Amino acid sequence: MLPENAEDFRTIWLSPDDASVVQIIDQRLLPHEYRIHDLRHWQDGVVAISEMYVRGAPLIGATAAWSLYLASLGNGDVAKGIETAAEALVKSRPTAVNLVWAVNRVLERLKTANSAEEMIALTREEAENICDEDIEISRGIGNHGLKLIEAISEKKNGDTVNVLTHCNAGSLATINWGTATAPIYFAQQKGIKVHVWVDETRPRNQGSQLTAWELAANKVPHTLIVDNAGGHLMQHEMVDMVITGTDRTTRCGDVANKIGTYLKALAAHDNDIPFYVALPSTTIDWNSRDGVAEIPIEERDPDEVTNIYGVSNGETTHVRTIGSDTPVSNYAFDVTPARLVTGLITERGLCAASEDGLLGLFPEMKSS
């Protein structure tokens, strides 16, 4: 059951009835079924991440942190159990930087533990902190991104602001509010007219199955489009701005996001439409400078391309859409060069997609 108050929404939480169980929304089943899935062992967390029960860099990181908590509850050597879990977790999805960030953060915190009991307590506390902080990060992104939507609304004399987004960078990708969607939700709360063009985002359809679902739940006007329609809409002045999320961003502003993002950035650039990336600081890879050369691009199971999930005669099912003799390539992400990004929306403010821009907001990272 979804909470009535948007403030109370969560994508991952500790079971109120059993502190040894972490609960998530099984996003594979949306929008046709809303089902809570229990994580009882750290291995369940690995499966949830790799098989996309959970999606979105911030939520993946939080799931990894909670999985380490579950590992701490295992029998035997607690430290060894956490170490084993950490090694498996960092291999479960290669592109999203939050995964490694969250695991390392928990492991660093545990260096102060003097007993198994303290390790359990600290692991739980750090997982809770990561989730609470992520909500505030999304809130900050929402408030700063709201200014961009307000400016366009004023320029259009209050007419509807049309935002195009790709993949899911909404509440379902974070703990709450989302990154790309947070400014949209906050604009709606202020009474600004806003409409969202939702890319279906093949092959996993995060746009049609997740973004559209949560926008509908929040009564945000939106229209689903096929992935290749964005350029056409831009040519006909039906898009005022593009906002996407990111799974990893270099210190120089290159952005790795769901496959197809690069093409949207090219179309936006060609049509002089601002292209913004909603960027939680937890997704910045300060050790990387060249996104195309350095960011690992995950290749996933061809079945995601050859099969589609939906409802037929009232039953959910998977249907194969192509013949069996055609080879399939399934790159999950692409990299948008910084030169195509109008600006980055972070929890600390707006900046240029550049090293100077990011360091202006995060000066503590200059020596990293």
N, C-alpha and C positions, 0 to 999 in steps of 0.2 A: 504494500500500500504506500503510495507516494504521500509525503507530508503535505498538508495544506499550505503551510508557510514556506516560501522559497528559502528563507534563512535556515530552515531546519533540514534541507535536503543534504544528503551525503551519498557518496558513491562507494565508500568503504567504511566499516565501523566494527567495533568489538561487540559481539553479541551481548545484549543486556541480560541474557539468561545463563550465559556460559562464557567465562573469561578465557576459555581455551579455544574459542571459535571466533574467527574473523568472518564477517559477512560482506558480500559484494552483490552487485546487480549483474546477472548473467547477460551481458550486452549482446551476445550472439543471437538472442531470441527476440530482441526488440526489432520492430515496434509491435509485433504480434502477440508477445507474451512478456509480462513483467514478472521475473522470477528471482528470488533471493537465493544465492548460492553460498554454501558454507565452505570455508577453508579450515580444515582441521589439522593439517600437517604442512610443513614448509614446502613439500613437494606439490601440494595443491596450488600453492602460490606460483610455482614455476609453470605449471600447466595453465593457470589462469592468465599469466602474462604471455606465454608463447602461443597459446591457442586463442587469444584475444577475447577471453571472457571480460577482461578489462582492456581499455585502449586509452591512448593519450599519454604523453610523456609524464605529466605530473602524477596521474593516477598509477601509472606503471611504477614510478618511484615509490609511492606510498604503499603499494601492494608488496613491493620488495621489502620495505621496512617492516611491515606487519608479518611477512613471511619469516623474517629473522626472529621476530618475537615468538612465532609458533615453533621455530627451531629451538629456541631457548627452553621451551617446555618439554622437550624430548627427554627420554631416559638416557642415563649415562653421562659422559663428559659434556657439559653444557657448552664450554668453549669450543670443543671440537665439533659439536653439532652445528653451532653457528657458523664456524669456518667452512664446513662442508656445504651448508646451505648457501652461503655467500658466493662460493665458487660456482655453484650451479645457477644461481639467480643472474649473475652478470652475463652469463652466456645465453639467457633465454630470449633476449631481443637485442640486437647489436647497435641499432641506430640511436635510440632515445638515450640521451646523456643522463637524464634523471635517474635511470636505473642504477648506474654505477655510483652516481653522486649519493643517492640514498643509502646504498649498501655501505659505502665508505664512511658516511656520516655516522651511521649506527656503530660500525666497528670502532671508529675513533672514540665515540662516547664510552664504549665498553672498556677502554684502556684504564678507566678509573675504578672499575669494579674489583672488589676484593673477595667476592663469593659468588656461588651460583645463584643464590637468591637475589643478590644485587644485580647480577647480569640480567636476570629476568625482568626486574623492576625497571632498570635503565633502558632496556630494549623496548619495553612497552611505552615508557615515557617518551622516548625519542620518536617512535612511530606516531604517537599522539601529537607531538610537537610538529612533526613534518606535515601532518594533515591540517592542524590549526593554522600553521604559517601559510600553507598553500591557499587556504581560503582568503587570507588577508592579502596575499599576492594577487589573486584574481580580483579582489575588491579594488586594489590599487590600480591595476590595469584597466578595470572598468571605469574608474573615475577619470583617469588620464585620457583614455580613448573617447570618453563621453564628450570631451571638449572638441574633438575632431568632428563628431556627428553634429554637435550644436552649431559649429561654424558653418557646416554645409546647409543645415536647416535654415539658419539665418540668411544665408546667401540665396536660398530658394524661397524666401519669404514664408517659411513654415510649411512648404510642400513636403511631401514624403521623401525621405532620404533612402535611396536604394543601395543596399550593401550586398556585395557578392562575397560568399565564403566558400571554402573548399574543405572537404573532409569534416571531421567533428573536432572542434576546439571549444566545445561547450561545457556545460556542467558535467556531462558524462566523461569528459576527458580529464577533469580535475577532481577536486573534492566537492566544490560547489562554484557556481557562477561561470566558470569557464574562463578562457582567455579571449579569443576572438568574439565570443558572444557576450562577455560581461559588459562592454560598452553599449551593446544593443539593448540588453536588459535594463541597464541604468537609464538609457535614453527613453525607453518605454515608460519607466517609472516617473520620469519627469514630464511626460505628456508629449514628447516629440514624436512626430509621425515617422515611423521607420518600417521598411519592408526589406526582407532578406531573400535574395536569390540563392537557393541551396543547390550546390553541385551534388549530383548523386554519388560521385566519388567511387567509381569502379576500381578494383573488382569487389571490395568488401562492402561497398555501399554505405559507408559511415555517414554520408550526407543524407541519403534518402531514408535510412533506417534509424539513425541516431539524432542528427541535427534537426531534421524535420519533426521527429517525435517530440523532442524537448521544446522546440519552438511552439508547436501546437499545444503542448501542455501548459506553456506560459502565455498562450494567446498572443503570440507575436505574428503579425502578418508575414507570410512567406510563400514562396513558390518554388517547387522542385523543378530543376532543369537537368538535362543530360549534360555530361561533362563538357562536351564540345560546343555547347550553346553560348558559353560565356563571351567569346570573342564577338559573336553576332550582336549580343545585347550591348556590348561596349560600343560597337560601331554605330549603333542607333541611339546612343545617349540614354540608355536605360539603366546604367550603373553609375552611381556617384562615387563609390569607393570600394576597394577590395580590402578585406581583413581576413588573414589566415592565422593559424597557429604555427608552431614549430616544434620539432622533436629535438633538434640540435642546431645551435647557431655558433659560428666561429667568432673569435674575438674581433675579427675584421668585418663581421656583418653578413657573411654568407649564411643562407638559411636552408636547412634540410627539413622538408615537410613531405606530406603524403604525395605520392606520384601524381603528376598533373599540375602541381603548384607552379612550377617553372613556366609552363605554357600560359597559365593565367597571368603571371607577371609580365611575360612578353606581350600579351594582348593588351594589358593595362598600359604598358609603356608606349605601345604603338598608338593608343587612343588617348594618351595624356590623362589617364585616370589614376589617382593616387592609390598605391599599393602598400598597405601597412601590414606589419607582422606583430601580433600580440605575443610578447616575449617575456615569460617568467625568467628571472635571473638564474633559476635552477637549471635552465636548459642551455645556458651559455657554456660552451667548451672553450675555456680560456687557454687551453694548450694547442688549439687548432687555429690556423690562419687561412688555409685554402680549403674551402668546403668541397669543391669538386674532387680535389686530389686526396683529401685526408679523411673525409667522413665515410665510414663504411655504409654501404647501401644494402639493406636486407633483401634477399631474394626468397620469396615464400612459395608455398606449395602451389603447383599449377592448378590444382582442383579449385582454388579460389577464383580462377578465371573461367574454367570450363563449366563450373556449376553455379547456380544462383539459388538463393534461399527465398522462400515466400510462402504464400497460402494458396492452396488449391482445394476447392470443395470443402472449405472450412478446416482443412488440416494443413499444418506446416510441413513443408517438404523441400528437398533439394532436387533441382532439375538440371540435367546436363544440357548444355546449349550448343556444343560443337561436336564434330565427329571425333572418332578415337584415333585417327591417324595424323593429327596435326600437332606438332610440338608447340609448347607454350613457354613463354618467358614471363615471369611475374616479379618485376622490380617493385618494391613497396614504397620507395621514396625517391625524390630527386632533390637537386640542390639549386636554389635560386641565388644567383650572384648578387652581391650587395648593391651593385650599380642599378639593379632593377627594383630595389626596395626604397620606397619613398621615405619611410621612417619606421622605427621600432617603438612599440608601445610597451613600456616596462612598468613594474610596480613603483618605480622611482620617478617616472616621467617619460617624456618623449625624447628621442634622440635620433641622429642620423645613423644609418646602417654602416658604421665604420668603427675602427678601433678607437679613434678619438671620441666619437660619439658615445660609445659604450663606457669608455674610461671616464668620461665626463660625469656619468651617473654612478659609476662604480670605481672611484679612484683607488680604493683599497686593493684593486686587482692589478695595478700598474706593475708591480714587481713579480707577478705570477708568470 
